[in-house]
């Protein structure tokens, strides 16, 4: 899997995940921080990486950009 986007928090990541999945692009959300602890992003803490299969990465990027 490859990273296609870094969301500033869980809420934004969930919106992007919903968008991708509605167009048939399965994705995984990955974060190094505990979601219940970090509400805001500070120096990358709280960021959520949107991961998709490499074969679907171009489609995912097009959908995210709009």
C-alpha positions as CSV (number, residue, x, y, z in Angstrom):
1,X,0.0,0.0,0.0
2,X,1.1,3.6,-0.7
3,X,0.2,6.9,0.9
4,X,-1.9,9.1,-1.2
5,X,-2.8,11.8,1.3
6,X,-2.1,13.1,4.9
7,X,-5.2,14.3,6.7
8,X,-4.9,16.8,9.5
9,X,-7.1,14.6,11.8
10,X,-9.4,11.7,12.1
11,X,-12.5,13.5,10.9
12,X,-10.9,14.7,7.7
13,X,-9.5,11.2,7.1
14,X,-12.9,9.6,7.6
15,X,-14.4,12.0,5.0
16,X,-11.7,11.1,2.5
17,X,-12.1,7.4,3.2
18,X,-15.8,7.6,2.5
19,X,-15.2,9.4,-0.7
20,X,-12.6,6.9,-1.9
21,X,-14.7,3.9,-0.9
22,X,-17.8,5.3,-2.6
23,X,-15.8,5.2,-5.9
24,X,-14.6,1.6,-5.3
25,X,-11.1,2.5,-3.9
26,X,-10.5,0.5,-0.7
27,X,-8.3,2.3,1.7
28,X,-6.6,2.1,5.1
29,X,-6.1,4.8,7.6
30,X,-2.8,4.9,9.5
31,X,-1.8,7.1,12.4
32,X,1.0,7.0,14.9
33,X,-1.1,8.8,17.5
34,X,-4.0,7.7,19.6
35,X,-7.1,9.2,18.1
36,X,-8.7,10.0,21.4
37,X,-5.7,11.9,22.7
38,X,-4.8,14.1,19.8
39,X,-7.6,16.3,18.5
40,X,-5.4,18.8,16.8
41,X,-2.3,18.4,14.6
42,X,0.9,19.7,16.0
43,X,4.2,19.0,14.2
44,X,2.6,16.0,12.5
45,X,1.1,14.5,15.6
46,X,-2.5,13.6,14.9
47,X,-2.0,13.3,11.2
48,X,-3.7,10.3,9.5
49,X,-2.2,8.8,6.4
50,X,-4.6,7.6,3.7
51,X,-3.2,4.4,2.2
52,X,-4.4,2.6,-0.9
53,X,-3.2,-0.2,-3.1
54,X,-0.5,1.1,-5.5
55,X,-2.5,0.0,-8.5
56,X,-5.3,2.4,-7.4
57,X,-3.2,5.3,-6.2
58,X,-3.6,7.5,-9.3
59,X,-7.4,7.1,-9.2
60,X,-7.4,7.9,-5.5
61,X,-5.3,11.1,-6.0
62,X,-7.6,12.3,-8.8
63,X,-10.6,11.8,-6.5
64,X,-9.1,13.6,-3.6
65,X,-8.0,16.6,-5.7
66,X,-11.3,16.8,-7.3
